[in-house]
Amino acid sequence: MSVARTDGALWQRTSVRSTAMVLPLAAVAVLLASKWTLIDSGAGQLGAADGEWLAAACLAAIMTWVFSAVALQGAVMRTVPPGRLLAAQFAASAANHVLPAGVGGNAVNLRFLVRRGLTPTGALAALAVRAAAAVVGRITLLLAALLLFPDALHIRRVVTGRPELPDHPVLLAFGAVVALAGIVLLLRYARRLGARLRGFVASVAYDVRAVHRNPSRMAALWGGSLAFPMMHGAVVVAVIRAVHAPVPVGGVMVAYLCASTAAGWLPTPAGLGSLDAALALALVTAGASAVAATSAVLGYRLLTTWLPLIPGAMVLAVLVRRGEL
């Protein structure tokens, strides 16, 4: 009887995980099929984009991995070889594009830190410290951008113009289902998780205090955490300029920060689909046309996801072969 219950529980967990991964991809497939004409027009405009601005976007994309490494070094009390740390972040980004909700990237970084001599608990605590700083940093940047550019986004541009944007009802329904499922799971497992997390939270709190007692580590943690989303926003700004869309820099930054913050609640690999739809919609509210917004999203994805994917996988394989992971 106990074996049957164990098999049933295992099957249930596997089904939940499989559903969590399949549903976002299915929603993305529906989105792409319904908006293919707009995507094709956006790809055509991207093909005629300004090369110098695209080069600037490439540089900003490279800097995202640099600042990711800086933030992680700030969360770890011992010094990590910078070249290997940067290579690990590049490999982690490739893994992050395959598994949802940052699972792949965190798994690579966890393995890397353990190989560098940290205990599994210490490595998890360091990743938690960096994740917390990333959330606080992104929200801080968003609030600051909204204060500096309060009129950057105008919802009426979407409501009155009704542009052909990827706002398919399937995505909205999926977001509501995910939010409801998250609340149910949180209520169901709150006590069990609380008992297991108390010790881990204490370890994280200790690491937070230790990091903030070291000025250089604190500067690296917060500097990297703030610069990382700014570089992603800079990629979008450069692509917008490359396709000659008349959108102010402040509007693009507010659009990216709003979209990336909202998309973080959906467990798709690297925000695939959720970030794309939210970013395109936000860019239209900032003043871009539907085609220009689609071109900007395609360019952003090309530089931060698709082009680095195969090189990142190769770096991942090299790190595994050399015993770094």
QUIWO-V374018 format. One record per backbone hydrogen bond with DSSP energy under -1.0 kcal/mol. NH is the residue of the N-H (numbers start at 0). CO is the residue of the C=O. E is the energy in kcal/mol with one decimal. If there is no record, write none. Layout:
BEGIN
nh = {NH NH}
co = {CO CO}
e = {E E}
END
This chain:
BEGIN
nh = {4 5 6 7 8 9 10 11 12 13 14 15 16 17 18 19 20 21 22 24 25 26 27 28 29 30 31 32 33 34 38 39 40 41 42 43 44 45 46 48 49 53 54 55 56 57 58 59 60 61 62 65 66 67 68 69 70 71 72 73 74 84 85 86 87 88 89 90 91 92 93 94 95 97 98 102 105 106 107 108 109 110 111 112 113 114 115 116 117 122 123 124 125 126 127 128 129 130 131 132 133 134 135 136 137 138 139 140 141 142 143 144 145 146 147 148 151 153 156 157 158 159 161 164 166 170 171 172 173 174 175 176 177 178 179 180 181 182 183 184 185 186 187 188 192 193 194 195 196 197 200 201 202 203 204 205 206 207 208 209 210 211 213 217 218 219 220 221 222 223 224 225 226 227 229 230 231 232 233 234 235 236 237 238 239 240 241 242 243 244 246 251 252 253 254 255 256 257 258 259 260 261 262 263 264 265 267 270 271 273 274 276 277 278 279 280 281 282 283 284 285 286 287 292 293 294 295 296 297 298 299 300 301 302 303 304 305 306 311 312 313 314 315 316 317 318 319 320 321 322 323 324}
co = {0 1 2 3 4 5 6 7 8 9 10 11 12 13 14 15 16 17 18 20 21 22 23 24 25 26 27 28 29 30 34 35 36 37 38 39 40 41 42 45 241 49 50 51 52 53 54 55 56 57 58 61 62 63 64 65 66 67 68 69 70 80 81 82 83 84 85 86 87 88 89 90 91 94 94 99 101 102 103 104 105 106 107 108 109 110 111 113 112 118 119 120 121 122 123 124 125 126 127 128 129 130 131 132 133 134 135 136 137 138 139 140 141 142 143 144 148 284 153 154 154 155 157 162 164 167 167 168 169 170 171 172 173 174 175 176 177 178 179 180 181 182 183 184 188 189 190 191 192 193 196 197 198 199 200 201 202 203 204 205 206 207 210 213 214 215 216 217 218 219 220 221 222 223 225 226 227 228 229 230 231 232 233 234 235 236 237 238 240 239 244 247 248 249 250 251 252 253 254 255 256 257 258 259 261 262 265 267 268 271 270 272 273 274 275 276 277 278 279 280 281 283 282 288 289 290 291 292 293 294 295 296 297 298 299 300 300 301 307 308 309 310 311 312 313 314 315 316 317 319 318 318}
e = {-2.3 -2.5 -2.8 -2.6 -2.7 -2.6 -2.6 -2.2 -2.4 -2.5 -2.5 -2.3 -2.4 -2.7 -2.6 -2.4 -1.4 -2.5 -2.5 -1.1 -2.6 -2.4 -2.2 -2.2 -2.2 -2.2 -2.7 -2.3 -2.1 -1.5 -2.2 -2.5 -1.9 -2.5 -2.4 -1.8 -2.0 -2.1 -1.8 -1.7 -2.1 -1.7 -2.1 -2.0 -2.1 -2.2 -2.1 -2.2 -2.2 -2.2 -1.9 -1.3 -2.6 -1.6 -2.0 -2.1 -2.4 -2.0 -2.4 -1.9 -1.2 -2.4 -2.5 -2.2 -2.3 -1.8 -2.0 -2.4 -2.6 -1.8 -1.2 -2.0 -2.2 -1.3 -1.5 -2.0 -2.2 -2.2 -2.1 -2.4 -2.7 -2.3 -2.4 -2.6 -2.3 -2.2 -1.2 -1.6 -2.0 -2.9 -2.5 -2.4 -2.2 -2.2 -2.4 -2.4 -2.3 -2.5 -2.6 -2.3 -2.3 -2.2 -2.5 -2.9 -2.5 -2.4 -2.4 -2.5 -2.4 -2.7 -2.5 -2.7 -2.4 -2.0 -2.4 -2.8 -1.6 -2.0 -1.6 -1.6 -2.1 -2.6 -1.6 -1.8 -2.5 -1.1 -1.2 -2.7 -2.5 -2.5 -2.0 -2.3 -2.6 -2.2 -2.3 -2.7 -2.4 -1.9 -2.3 -2.6 -2.2 -2.3 -2.1 -2.3 -2.7 -2.4 -2.1 -1.6 -2.3 -1.1 -3.2 -1.9 -1.8 -2.5 -2.7 -2.0 -2.2 -2.5 -2.1 -2.3 -2.7 -2.1 -1.3 -2.6 -2.5 -2.1 -2.7 -2.5 -2.5 -2.4 -1.9 -2.0 -2.4 -2.1 -1.1 -2.4 -1.6 -2.5 -2.0 -1.8 -1.6 -2.4 -2.6 -2.3 -2.6 -2.3 -2.1 -1.8 -1.2 -2.2 -2.3 -2.0 -2.5 -2.4 -2.3 -2.7 -2.6 -2.5 -2.5 -3.1 -1.9 -2.2 -2.7 -1.1 -1.4 -1.8 -2.0 -2.2 -2.1 -1.3 -2.9 -2.5 -2.2 -3.0 -2.4 -2.3 -2.5 -2.5 -1.8 -2.0 -1.1 -1.3 -2.5 -2.8 -2.1 -2.5 -2.5 -2.2 -2.5 -2.7 -2.6 -2.6 -2.5 -2.1 -2.1 -2.2 -2.0 -2.4 -2.6 -2.2 -2.2 -2.4 -2.3 -2.2 -2.2 -2.6 -2.1 -2.3 -2.2 -1.1 -2.4 -1.0}
END
